[in-house]
Structure formats: structure tokens, C-alpha cells
Amino acid sequence: MMVSYDGTFNGLLKLIQFCYKNNIIPDFVLKKERKISILIDLSEIEFTKKFIHDSYIFLPFLSEIKNIESLIIKYVITKNTFLEKTLRKISKDVLTEFEKIKRKLYFLEHNGVFISSFSSNSNIIDLLFLYFLERLKNEKFIIYDEKRNIVISYNNRTRKVLKENRVNLFVKSYDPALHLWNIYQKSITA
């Protein structure tokens, strides 16, 4: 059986609940629309923080492994120990990548805004945003995921996710110093 959802983490949680209530174990999960960020707005951040430490749901979801949602749903419904070990391994890989990037992510201050970029195998931009939101809550900052072409900005109060056409404008307006900063970052993180 095939089921679908909107591509957000909250959408996945709703799908898990639906499948659990109806005893459905899908073979394939289709994302109806591609969300550029897994979190819709700041109100969802509080909701999602409750599940961040659930290593069998949230972290595997960030891995972007094809059809990972189906594995997660099967685990939640069946509590299969093999699936648990598989999801634990995936979680460890995502967390290791997040820890490595957050330690090596450097911000350059430009016109009062702290700017940084990274590239990763997993979609961890929202995790990085949550991490730096706690540390830079009184600052304006921008985090750019080069691989997914996603920009998340924060201006002391609100979070904004730039869509792909706006990201291209952002990248084109990069100051030459920022470009050199990115080259430097890549050289020390390689």
C-alpha cells in the first residue's frame, strides 16, 4: 500500500498516527510536495523539540534516505528489533554529521548579519537553526544549505525560509569576502 504526506515532520507524525490507528503498514510513502524546510514556522519548533531526541523518528527522517518514512512507520507499529537497530544506526550517522558540522560552522558578520553556509548528506538545516537560535537569539543570522539550496534567516524575532528563486538572488548578492570565507570554511572542514 502507498500513502502520502506533505514532507514536513509534523506531516509525518500525523501520518504515523493515521497508520497506527488504521493498522496500515505502507510499502511506500510519497511526499506530495517538496518542502524546502521540514518546519513550517516557529510555532512548530516547540512541538518538534519534543521529538528531537526520539532517535527512531526524527533523526532518521532527516537522513533523506529514500522511503525512510515507511521504515519509521513500520517500526512504530511493529516495534521490530531489526528496524530499531537500523534506525538507531541511521540516527547515529545523522547525529554524527550534525555534531561535526555544528562544531565547524563559522559565521562571518556582514552588515550586522551573521552568515554561514554548509553542505551535508542529511537535511540538518533545521537542526542547525534550532542549535544556533539558542546561541544567537538576539542576533540576525543566515544559514545557507548549499546542497539543498535552502536559506533560513532569523532577525531577532522571526524565522524566514527563502524559496529557491530567492536563494539564487541571495547567492548572487554574496559579497566577495563571503565567497572567500566559504572557500576557507571548506578548506578547514575537508
Secondary structure, DSSP 8 states (H G I E B T S, - for coil): -EEEE-SSHHHHHHHHHHHHHTT---SEEEESS--SSS--SHHHHHHHHTTTT-TTTHHHHHT--TTHHHHHHHHHHH--HHHHHHHHHHHHHHHHHHHHHHHH---EEETTEEEEEE--SS--HHHHHHHHHHHSTTSEEEEEETTTTEEEEEESS-EEEE-HHHHHHHHHT--HHHHHHHHHHHHHH-
